[in-house]
Amino acid sequence: MKPSHLTDKQILFKKALIKDLHVQKHKCGMNDDEYNCFLFEFGVESSLEMSIEQLKEAVDLLANKAKGFTPKTNEEKALDMWRKRAMAAIGGYLKTANLDQSAEYIKTIACQSTGFETFNKIPLLRLQNVYFTFLQKQKDFNKIEFITSELIVPLTTLN
């Protein structure tokens, strides 16, 4: 009884994914109740009801779980994004000031600015403060450079 919307190749692929899903289930050590809860997250009661895309996603999730990898939460993703932004803002300021821009130096500045010993322990709000502060320092530095370069030219013509 073949679903009319799937080609023969797609049916074979889907069967292979279902088989792989069950292999990953056993690698994770899931019991039937845990597996049923997992399927429920996809809105199905059986892997046979899943689309090929859902099966791919489910296999990937269980394979990552079997390897000990857990997907990042939205909070972790936000922290990563703000860490990168803070580093970019500090790096941009250091570049405008012609100073060392190594990642370690940038992280050291961020830690010293916030009072934390480890860069990855800096909370979201403090990362945002560092980002906006160093962004403003860049803008101020560039304005000062522009103003002083315009002042120097007339003064040199007067001498």
Secondary structure, DSSP 8 states (H G I E B T S, - for coil): ---TTS-HHHHHHHHHHHHHHHHHHHHHT--HHHHHHHHHTTT-SSGGGS-HHHHHHHHHHHHHHHTT-----HHHHHHHHHHHHHHHHHHHHHHHTT----HHHHHHHHHHHHT-SSGGG--HHHHHHHHHHHHHHHHHHHHHHHHHHHHHHHHHHH-
